[in-house]
Amino acid sequence: MGIGQVINMFIRMFGNRLMNKGISKSIRTMNQTGGKQTAQQRSREKATRQAVKRARQAARITKRLR
C-alpha cells in the first residue's frame, strides 16, 4: 500500500465521520423545541432517523462495490 492510498484512506475516514456527526447534529437541532414533542414531531424524527440509517447503509454498500 502506497503512501497515497494511506492518505486517501484517512481522508475518507475523516470525511465519513464528519458527515455522520453533521447529520446527527442537524437532526438534533431541528428537534429542539424546548420541551415536549407532538406525535407528529416524534413520527417525523423517527422517519428521519430511519432515512439516515438507510443512507448510511447505502454508503457502506457503494463503498464495498468500489
Biopython code that builds the backbone (N, CA, C, O; Angstrom):
import numpy as np
from Bio.PDB.StructureBuilder import StructureBuilder

atoms = [
    (1, "MET", "N", (0.851, -1.170, 0.000)),
    (1, "MET", "CA", (0.000, 0.000, 0.000)),
    (1, "MET", "C", (0.896, 1.231, 0.000)),
    (1, "MET", "O", (1.761, 1.395, 0.860)),
    (2, "GLY", "N", (0.669, 2.078, -0.972)),
    (2, "GLY", "CA", (1.480, 3.281, -1.092)),
    (2, "GLY", "C", (1.025, 4.373, -0.138)),
    (2, "GLY", "O", (-0.046, 4.297, 0.463)),
    (3, "ILE", "N", (1.856, 5.373, -0.018)),
    (3, "ILE", "CA", (1.553, 6.478, 0.894)),
    (3, "ILE", "C", (0.308, 7.239, 0.439)),
    (3, "ILE", "O", (-0.448, 7.744, 1.268)),
    (4, "GLY", "N", (0.096, 7.321, -0.871)),
    (4, "GLY", "CA", (-1.095, 7.997, -1.393)),
    (4, "GLY", "C", (-2.375, 7.283, -0.993)),
    (4, "GLY", "O", (-3.372, 7.923, -0.656)),
    (5, "GLN", "N", (-2.346, 5.951, -1.031)),
    (5, "GLN", "CA", (-3.521, 5.175, -0.634)),
    (5, "GLN", "C", (-3.820, 5.346, 0.850)),
    (5, "GLN", "O", (-4.980, 5.446, 1.249)),
    (6, "VAL", "N", (-2.771, 5.378, 1.660)),
    (6, "VAL", "CA", (-2.957, 5.558, 3.105)),
    (6, "VAL", "C", (-3.572, 6.928, 3.387)),
    (6, "VAL", "O", (-4.489, 7.049, 4.198)),
    (7, "ILE", "N", (-3.065, 7.944, 2.718)),
    (7, "ILE", "CA", (-3.600, 9.298, 2.911)),
    (7, "ILE", "C", (-5.061, 9.356, 2.479)),
    (7, "ILE", "O", (-5.892, 9.933, 3.180)),
    (8, "ASN", "N", (-5.379, 8.759, 1.323)),
    (8, "ASN", "CA", (-6.767, 8.743, 0.856)),
    (8, "ASN", "C", (-7.677, 8.011, 1.833)),
    (8, "ASN", "O", (-8.813, 8.429, 2.057)),
    (9, "MET", "N", (-7.184, 6.921, 2.416)),
    (9, "MET", "CA", (-7.977, 6.162, 3.377)),
    (9, "MET", "C", (-8.311, 7.024, 4.593)),
    (9, "MET", "O", (-9.455, 7.041, 5.047)),
    (10, "PHE", "N", (-7.318, 7.736, 5.121)),
    (10, "PHE", "CA", (-7.559, 8.583, 6.285)),
    (10, "PHE", "C", (-8.489, 9.750, 5.948)),
    (10, "PHE", "O", (-9.329, 10.131, 6.764)),
    (11, "ILE", "N", (-8.343, 10.306, 4.768)),
    (11, "ILE", "CA", (-9.228, 11.400, 4.360)),
    (11, "ILE", "C", (-10.665, 10.908, 4.257)),
    (11, "ILE", "O", (-11.585, 11.595, 4.700)),
    (12, "ARG", "N", (-10.869, 9.730, 3.679)),
    (12, "ARG", "CA", (-12.218, 9.162, 3.577)),
    (12, "ARG", "C", (-12.808, 8.893, 4.947)),
    (12, "ARG", "O", (-13.973, 9.204, 5.198)),
    (13, "MET", "N", (-11.998, 8.309, 5.845)),
    (13, "MET", "CA", (-12.485, 8.019, 7.198)),
    (13, "MET", "C", (-12.884, 9.305, 7.906)),
    (13, "MET", "O", (-13.941, 9.368, 8.535)),
    (14, "PHE", "N", (-12.052, 10.320, 7.808)),
    (14, "PHE", "CA", (-12.341, 11.602, 8.449)),
    (14, "PHE", "C", (-13.599, 12.231, 7.852)),
    (14, "PHE", "O", (-14.445, 12.747, 8.581)),
    (15, "GLY", "N", (-13.716, 12.187, 6.542)),
    (15, "GLY", "CA", (-14.888, 12.759, 5.873)),
    (15, "GLY", "C", (-16.174, 12.058, 6.264)),
    (15, "GLY", "O", (-17.196, 12.708, 6.483)),
    (16, "ASN", "N", (-16.131, 10.731, 6.352)),
    (16, "ASN", "CA", (-17.326, 9.982, 6.742)),
    (16, "ASN", "C", (-17.737, 10.305, 8.168)),
    (16, "ASN", "O", (-18.922, 10.491, 8.443)),
    (17, "ARG", "N", (-16.784, 10.372, 9.068)),
    (17, "ARG", "CA", (-17.112, 10.697, 10.462)),
    (17, "ARG", "C", (-17.672, 12.107, 10.575)),
    (17, "ARG", "O", (-18.626, 12.354, 11.311)),
    (18, "LEU", "N", (-17.068, 13.021, 9.840)),
    (18, "LEU", "CA", (-17.537, 14.400, 9.858)),
    (18, "LEU", "C", (-18.965, 14.496, 9.312)),
    (18, "LEU", "O", (-19.796, 15.223, 9.856)),
    (19, "MET", "N", (-19.237, 13.763, 8.242)),
    (19, "MET", "CA", (-20.572, 13.775, 7.661)),
    (19, "MET", "C", (-21.593, 13.187, 8.638)),
    (19, "MET", "O", (-22.677, 13.747, 8.805)),
    (20, "ASN", "N", (-21.261, 12.067, 9.284)),
    (20, "ASN", "CA", (-22.175, 11.447, 10.238)),
    (20, "ASN", "C", (-22.470, 12.377, 11.410)),
    (20, "ASN", "O", (-23.616, 12.489, 11.844)),
    (21, "LYS", "N", (-21.443, 13.037, 11.919)),
    (21, "LYS", "CA", (-21.656, 13.964, 13.038)),
    (21, "LYS", "C", (-22.501, 15.150, 12.606)),
    (21, "LYS", "O", (-23.348, 15.615, 13.368)),
    (22, "GLY", "N", (-22.284, 15.641, 11.407)),
    (22, "GLY", "CA", (-23.077, 16.757, 10.904)),
    (22, "GLY", "C", (-24.540, 16.394, 10.742)),
    (22, "GLY", "O", (-25.422, 17.187, 11.069)),
    (23, "ILE", "N", (-24.801, 15.192, 10.235)),
    (23, "ILE", "CA", (-26.183, 14.738, 10.081)),
    (23, "ILE", "C", (-26.842, 14.610, 11.440)),
    (23, "ILE", "O", (-27.972, 15.061, 11.630)),
    (24, "SER", "N", (-26.147, 14.001, 12.385)),
    (24, "SER", "CA", (-26.715, 13.824, 13.722)),
    (24, "SER", "C", (-26.987, 15.166, 14.386)),
    (24, "SER", "O", (-28.025, 15.347, 15.022)),
    (25, "LYS", "N", (-26.068, 16.096, 14.242)),
    (25, "LYS", "CA", (-26.249, 17.408, 14.863)),
    (25, "LYS", "C", (-27.416, 18.157, 14.240)),
    (25, "LYS", "O", (-28.180, 18.817, 14.945)),
    (26, "SER", "N", (-27.556, 18.060, 12.933)),
    (26, "SER", "CA", (-28.664, 18.765, 12.286)),
    (26, "SER", "C", (-30.003, 18.181, 12.698)),
    (26, "SER", "O", (-30.980, 18.917, 12.836)),
    (27, "ILE", "N", (-30.066, 16.877, 12.895)),
    (27, "ILE", "CA", (-31.309, 16.253, 13.363)),
    (27, "ILE", "C", (-31.631, 16.738, 14.766)),
    (27, "ILE", "O", (-32.782, 17.055, 15.068)),
    (28, "ARG", "N", (-30.622, 16.798, 15.625)),
    (28, "ARG", "CA", (-30.858, 17.261, 16.996)),
    (28, "ARG", "C", (-31.324, 18.712, 17.025)),
    (28, "ARG", "O", (-32.246, 19.048, 17.768)),
    (29, "THR", "N", (-30.705, 19.572, 16.232)),
    (29, "THR", "CA", (-31.080, 20.986, 16.265)),
    (29, "THR", "C", (-32.464, 21.210, 15.669)),
    (29, "THR", "O", (-33.169, 22.126, 16.091)),
    (30, "MET", "N", (-32.866, 20.402, 14.704)),
    (30, "MET", "CA", (-34.202, 20.538, 14.137)),
    (30, "MET", "C", (-35.263, 20.173, 15.163)),
    (30, "MET", "O", (-36.373, 20.704, 15.124)),
    (31, "ASN", "N", (-34.935, 19.278, 16.074)),
    (31, "ASN", "CA", (-35.928, 18.765, 17.008)),
    (31, "ASN", "C", (-35.899, 19.449, 18.362)),
    (31, "ASN", "O", (-36.636, 19.040, 19.259)),
    (32, "GLN", "N", (-35.085, 20.465, 18.545)),
    (32, "GLN", "CA", (-35.041, 21.155, 19.829)),
    (32, "GLN", "C", (-36.188, 22.151, 19.902)),
    (32, "GLN", "O", (-36.096, 23.271, 19.399)),
    (33, "THR", "N", (-37.263, 21.722, 20.534)),
    (33, "THR", "CA", (-38.424, 22.598, 20.669)),
    (33, "THR", "C", (-38.516, 23.148, 22.072)),
    (33, "THR", "O", (-39.430, 23.916, 22.371)),
    (34, "GLY", "N", (-37.600, 22.780, 22.935)),
    (34, "GLY", "CA", (-37.596, 23.290, 24.293)),
    (34, "GLY", "C", (-38.570, 22.575, 25.208)),
    (34, "GLY", "O", (-38.992, 23.138, 26.218)),
    (35, "GLY", "N", (-38.928, 21.368, 24.884)),
    (35, "GLY", "CA", (-39.846, 20.660, 25.770)),
    (35, "GLY", "C", (-40.436, 19.432, 25.111)),
    (35, "GLY", "O", (-39.742, 18.661, 24.448)),
    (36, "LYS", "N", (-41.732, 19.267, 25.308)),
    (36, "LYS", "CA", (-42.416, 18.074, 24.821)),
    (36, "LYS", "C", (-42.633, 18.151, 23.317)),
    (36, "LYS", "O", (-42.762, 19.226, 22.731)),
    (37, "GLN", "N", (-42.668, 16.967, 22.721)),
    (37, "GLN", "CA", (-42.890, 16.882, 21.288)),
    (37, "GLN", "C", (-44.313, 16.402, 21.021)),
    (37, "GLN", "O", (-44.899, 15.662, 21.810)),
    (38, "THR", "N", (-44.839, 16.835, 19.911)),
    (38, "THR", "CA", (-46.135, 16.327, 19.495)),
    (38, "THR", "C", (-45.931, 14.981, 18.814)),
    (38, "THR", "O", (-44.805, 14.595, 18.500)),
    (39, "ALA", "N", (-47.017, 14.281, 18.592)),
    (39, "ALA", "CA", (-46.934, 12.978, 17.926)),
    (39, "ALA", "C", (-46.382, 13.135, 16.514)),
    (39, "ALA", "O", (-45.638, 12.279, 16.035)),
    (40, "GLN", "N", (-46.745, 14.219, 15.856)),
    (40, "GLN", "CA", (-46.254, 14.455, 14.503)),
    (40, "GLN", "C", (-44.738, 14.670, 14.503)),
    (40, "GLN", "O", (-44.043, 14.170, 13.618)),
    (41, "GLN", "N", (-44.230, 15.401, 15.477)),
    (41, "GLN", "CA", (-42.787, 15.632, 15.557)),
    (41, "GLN", "C", (-42.044, 14.333, 15.838)),
    (41, "GLN", "O", (-40.988, 14.079, 15.258)),
    (42, "ARG", "N", (-42.598, 13.505, 16.734)),
    (42, "ARG", "CA", (-41.956, 12.219, 17.031)),
    (42, "ARG", "C", (-41.916, 11.325, 15.798)),
    (42, "ARG", "O", (-40.897, 10.692, 15.521)),
    (43, "SER", "N", (-43.019, 11.270, 15.058)),
    (43, "SER", "CA", (-43.040, 10.424, 13.866)),
    (43, "SER", "C", (-42.084, 10.958, 12.802)),
    (43, "SER", "O", (-41.438, 10.177, 12.103)),
    (44, "ARG", "N", (-41.990, 12.290, 12.676)),
    (44, "ARG", "CA", (-41.061, 12.882, 11.719)),
    (44, "ARG", "C", (-39.621, 12.575, 12.113)),
    (44, "ARG", "O", (-38.787, 12.277, 11.258)),
    (45, "GLU", "N", (-39.333, 12.649, 13.409)),
    (45, "GLU", "CA", (-37.985, 12.351, 13.891)),
    (45, "GLU", "C", (-37.630, 10.892, 13.632)),
    (45, "GLU", "O", (-36.512, 10.582, 13.219)),
    (46, "LYS", "N", (-38.579, 10.004, 13.874)),
    (46, "LYS", "CA", (-38.343, 8.577, 13.637)),
    (46, "LYS", "C", (-38.094, 8.320, 12.153)),
    (46, "LYS", "O", (-37.193, 7.561, 11.798)),
    (47, "ALA", "N", (-38.879, 8.940, 11.295)),
    (47, "ALA", "CA", (-38.696, 8.773, 9.854)),
    (47, "ALA", "C", (-37.338, 9.313, 9.412)),
    (47, "ALA", "O", (-36.685, 8.729, 8.547)),
    (48, "THR", "N", (-36.919, 10.417, 9.999)),
    (48, "THR", "CA", (-35.614, 10.995, 9.662)),
    (48, "THR", "C", (-34.486, 10.067, 10.081)),
    (48, "THR", "O", (-33.532, 9.859, 9.331)),
    (49, "ARG", "N", (-34.598, 9.506, 11.294)),
    (49, "ARG", "CA", (-33.568, 8.564, 11.750)),
    (49, "ARG", "C", (-33.489, 7.346, 10.837)),
    (49, "ARG", "O", (-32.397, 6.870, 10.528)),
    (50, "GLN", "N", (-34.639, 6.842, 10.405)),
    (50, "GLN", "CA", (-34.646, 5.690, 9.506)),
    (50, "GLN", "C", (-34.036, 6.047, 8.152)),
    (50, "GLN", "O", (-33.312, 5.243, 7.565)),
    (51, "ALA", "N", (-34.325, 7.243, 7.658)),
    (51, "ALA", "CA", (-33.755, 7.675, 6.380)),
    (51, "ALA", "C", (-32.238, 7.806, 6.483)),
    (51, "ALA", "O", (-31.512, 7.436, 5.560)),
    (52, "VAL", "N", (-31.768, 8.329, 7.598)),
    (52, "VAL", "CA", (-30.321, 8.451, 7.809)),
    (52, "VAL", "C", (-29.687, 7.073, 7.874)),
    (52, "VAL", "O", (-28.610, 6.851, 7.321)),
    (53, "LYS", "N", (-30.354, 6.150, 8.548)),
    (53, "LYS", "CA", (-29.840, 4.779, 8.654)),
    (53, "LYS", "C", (-29.736, 4.145, 7.263)),
    (53, "LYS", "O", (-28.737, 3.499, 6.948)),
    (54, "ARG", "N", (-30.768, 4.328, 6.432)),
    (54, "ARG", "CA", (-30.732, 3.778, 5.078)),
    (54, "ARG", "C", (-29.647, 4.440, 4.239)),
    (54, "ARG", "O", (-28.995, 3.775, 3.435)),
    (55, "ALA", "N", (-29.450, 5.732, 4.417)),
    (55, "ALA", "CA", (-28.406, 6.436, 3.662)),
    (55, "ALA", "C", (-27.025, 5.921, 4.047)),
    (55, "ALA", "O", (-26.162, 5.742, 3.188)),
    (56, "ARG", "N", (-26.819, 5.685, 5.338)),
    (56, "ARG", "CA", (-25.528, 5.148, 5.779)),
    (56, "ARG", "C", (-25.311, 3.744, 5.237)),
    (56, "ARG", "O", (-24.203, 3.400, 4.824)),
    (57, "GLN", "N", (-26.373, 2.924, 5.234)),
    (57, "GLN", "CA", (-26.256, 1.578, 4.682)),
    (57, "GLN", "C", (-25.921, 1.640, 3.194)),
    (57, "GLN", "O", (-25.073, 0.887, 2.716)),
    (58, "ALA", "N", (-26.576, 2.524, 2.470)),
    (58, "ALA", "CA", (-26.302, 2.672, 1.041)),
    (58, "ALA", "C", (-24.862, 3.120, 0.811)),
    (58, "ALA", "O", (-24.207, 2.658, -0.123)),
    (59, "ALA", "N", (-24.375, 4.014, 1.655)),
    (59, "ALA", "CA", (-22.990, 4.473, 1.523)),
    (59, "ALA", "C", (-22.020, 3.322, 1.756)),
    (59, "ALA", "O", (-21.018, 3.191, 1.053)),
    (60, "ARG", "N", (-22.326, 2.488, 2.753)),
    (60, "ARG", "CA", (-21.462, 1.331, 3.014)),
    (60, "ARG", "C", (-21.461, 0.364, 1.839)),
    (60, "ARG", "O", (-20.412, -0.149, 1.450)),
    (61, "ILE", "N", (-22.641, 0.117, 1.274)),
    (61, "ILE", "CA", (-22.740, -0.825, 0.156)),
    (61, "ILE", "C", (-21.989, -0.296, -1.058)),
    (61, "ILE", "O", (-21.250, -1.041, -1.701)),
    (62, "THR", "N", (-22.171, 0.978, -1.376)),
    (62, "THR", "CA", (-21.470, 1.530, -2.534)),
    (62, "THR", "C", (-19.964, 1.550, -2.308)),
    (62, "THR", "O", (-19.187, 1.411, -3.253)),
    (63, "LYS", "N", (-19.557, 1.722, -1.060)),
    (63, "LYS", "CA", (-18.127, 1.691, -0.756)),
    (63, "LYS", "C", (-17.562, 0.298, -1.017)),
    (63, "LYS", "O", (-16.438, 0.155, -1.498)),
    (64, "ARG", "N", (-18.352, -0.728, -0.694)),
    (64, "ARG", "CA", (-17.896, -2.100, -0.936)),
    (64, "ARG", "C", (-17.813, -2.411, -2.423)),
    (64, "ARG", "O", (-16.951, -3.177, -2.853)),
    (65, "LEU", "N", (-18.703, -1.823, -3.204)),
    (65, "LEU", "CA", (-18.734, -2.112, -4.634)),
    (65, "LEU", "C", (-17.562, -1.500, -5.392)),
    (65, "LEU", "O", (-17.245, -1.940, -6.498)),
    (66, "ARG", "N", (-16.922, -0.500, -4.817)),
    (66, "ARG", "CA", (-15.792, 0.139, -5.499)),
    (66, "ARG", "C", (-14.635, -0.756, -5.616)),
    (66, "ARG", "O", (-13.605, -0.365, -6.165)),
]
sb = StructureBuilder()
sb.init_structure("model")
sb.init_model(0)
sb.init_chain("A")
sb.init_seg("    ")
for serial, (resi, resn, name, xyz) in enumerate(atoms, 1):
    if name == "N":
        sb.init_residue(resn, " ", resi, " ")
    sb.init_atom(name, np.array(xyz, "f"), 0.0, 1.0, " ", f" {name:<3s}", serial, name[0])
structure = sb.get_structure()
